[in-house]
């Protein structure tokens, strides 16, 4: 067969032989994956065991696990993890609440529902940078809209980003504004999958609204909610753009997330090896969260089937 | 580096010479790619180069400016250099980056080139010594150290950069407000001193009066200002107090130096210390004074986000009476399409601290940028890049740059009788440049700066006091500098 192909079409025909076609189609993707992901990952993993600084031409020396030890014993790192946890926790809770309420609203028909739905979905389609700049301007105390509106009631300028709590709230609001629609979409998918006859049966049984929600609606959206929680936790854990633009980690370092801290160490201080070690610790955390996410996905698949 | 074009140009020239027996022996096509912040002084340089530059060596030279927005300028330049792509032949650089990129092997030591070239030596001799100290030397040498050497180039000193845009901060103020007779009389009645209206008045303005101006002009919407009812809140003063980059250090350093305090002095290492100097009583008092005037500034000052661009915006919107900002940001203020106060603005020297003899110390932190050459260029490209340096720093080009919103570092150009009239801030710039010093240049400068900015930001937002901020800064710097071998 190969000889026939060779004799008929030469190298091209040989290459496109059905036996090789699969490998041929996959190869470009594998090459790109290796060049863009796997090689840099392995390279940076290797760097994390040296004392390499990208700004220096000095030959790096092997340092074993000392970078990991240094990172894990650095109080600043733990402070940044705490800050990240506070922002992640607050933001995901707010997104869940707003997303859930929006889903309940859009699960019912009302005039102009599709247009309103489209508008509500718009924030998650915007770039992080745009959202960051919008909210930085919204919060600006001299001419920002938040201060302007509150000025009618307080007769004073509202300085939202002047305190650690206010700055964290500012970031959480921006992140929740952007991503609550994503939670809404997931929950809405669960809500519309609930068979109507179940509600009809519950109504005949005169079940209360809460009972209907708890025994009919919630089981259908439970795993989707879990998905939303995990997905948003992973994403918010890596939050960088919005924080960097709105507060630059301030006041002081009170909103500096682990991603911003990592960026500063890698690209401003050029502690390349040390920041690689920290990046791998962050990666480990994200992998754990991703596994939880995959577990939730599988569970949802089992429920559906 | 455009090696291919250089080689093909040389080959072409050789063939032409052999064939015709006449044309320049080494004429080549040379492209100089320069990393430059995207703003008027560099835009003008490109425009003027395309219109006027002729290579003295007979090359066909292209200046390919890579205009990079300010907020990402450092990251983009650093990423390019450390990636090894060797994209740039010249770079407009902040003076603080010299150590990091000289030690990294990216910036070219020009000392021998300057010493061997009388034209470059003449230029260096004519540059203001504050600029040579800040923009050119690494390891850093102070103006006093350079002047003590007595010759140019000074023996044992390495030179790297030439001024692309020497910047200083000056006072931008609203003449319609400060020269209003009613306001002047009210100010006189309240404080017993005059409201600064003319340039000479600003020469006699110290920080104490700056605070009085802030207090005096803090007006709410509906109140009167210079005979008109305000449709929004108005503030008298603003200066930089932002967390980003160096947007509080640059102003706070001025207070500290003027009052006799100091930052860690790299020119005296390894003997100079951080602890006891950075957090000395004088430095704490000076920083406290810097913080004390924030109460009179627009409320954004309470967020730690009042950077040089924010105060420029607020001023152009007519919400602030006087700001202290870089000359490089003056041009938009005079632009009728961007500024509500384009026809009401005047400029004066920045305030300073009054000394016992009644004179005012205006020591400030220098701004602006030098441009440098990179280390991977061929001799042809290096020589042509130095020709570009000579062209840029030639008196005609410098005067053209100044007339278009730039500044000159050459003392002979600043002494030109037409200089002060070319732009309205020139007189103040010439007065201020003599007072300039610079922050650190060592490779760890970004760590020093970022930590200091964080602590200053905590103080600016009222979370900690001046002493706690400077104690923390001093402790951090002492440890970092001892670890790095800069302090013994």
Boltz contact constraints between the chains, C-beta under 6 A:
constraints:
  - contact:
      token1: [A, 54]
      token2: [B, 82]
      max_distance: 6.0
  - contact:
      token1: [A, 55]
      token2: [B, 82]
      max_distance: 6.0
  - contact:
      token1: [A, 55]
      token2: [B, 100]
      max_distance: 6.0
  - contact:
      token1: [A, 55]
      token2: [B, 104]
      max_distance: 6.0
  - contact:
      token1: [A, 56]
      token2: [B, 104]
      max_distance: 6.0
  - contact:
      token1: [A, 57]
      token2: [B, 105]
      max_distance: 6.0
  - contact:
      token1: [A, 141]
      token2: [B, 299]
      max_distance: 6.0
  - contact:
      token1: [A, 141]
      token2: [B, 300]
      max_distance: 6.0
  - contact:
      token1: [A, 142]
      token2: [B, 298]
      max_distance: 6.0
  - contact:
      token1: [A, 142]
      token2: [B, 299]
      max_distance: 6.0
  - contact:
      token1: [A, 142]
      token2: [B, 300]
      max_distance: 6.0
  - contact:
      token1: [A, 157]
      token2: [B, 299]
      max_distance: 6.0
  - contact:
      token1: [A, 159]
      token2: [B, 299]
      max_distance: 6.0
  - contact:
      token1: [A, 159]
      token2: [B, 302]
      max_distance: 6.0
  - contact:
      token1: [A, 159]
      token2: [B, 303]
      max_distance: 6.0
  - contact:
      token1: [A, 161]
      token2: [B, 303]
      max_distance: 6.0
  - contact:
      token1: [A, 162]
      token2: [B, 302]
      max_distance: 6.0
  - contact:
      token1: [A, 162]
      token2: [B, 303]
      max_distance: 6.0
  - contact:
      token1: [A, 162]
      token2: [B, 461]
      max_distance: 6.0
  - contact:
      token1: [A, 248]
      token2: [B, 243]
      max_distance: 6.0
  - contact:
      token1: [A, 248]
      token2: [B, 244]
      max_distance: 6.0
  - contact:
      token1: [A, 250]
      token2: [B, 243]
      max_distance: 6.0
  - contact:
      token1: [A, 250]
      token2: [B, 304]
      max_distance: 6.0
  - contact:
      token1: [A, 250]
      token2: [B, 457]
      max_distance: 6.0
  - contact:
      token1: [A, 251]
      token2: [B, 304]
      max_distance: 6.0
  - contact:
      token1: [A, 251]
      token2: [B, 457]
      max_distance: 6.0
  - contact:
      token1: [A, 251]
      token2: [B, 461]
      max_distance: 6.0
  - contact:
      token1: [A, 252]
      token2: [B, 454]
      max_distance: 6.0
  - contact:
      token1: [A, 252]
      token2: [B, 457]
      max_distance: 6.0
  - contact:
      token1: [A, 252]
      token2: [B, 458]
      max_distance: 6.0
  - contact:
      token1: [A, 253]
      token2: [B, 454]
      max_distance: 6.0
  - contact:
      token1: [A, 267]
      token2: [B, 75]
      max_distance: 6.0
  - contact:
      token1: [A, 268]
      token2: [B, 446]
      max_distance: 6.0
  - contact:
      token1: [A, 269]
      token2: [B, 446]
      max_distance: 6.0
  - contact:
      token1: [A, 269]
      token2: [B, 447]
      max_distance: 6.0
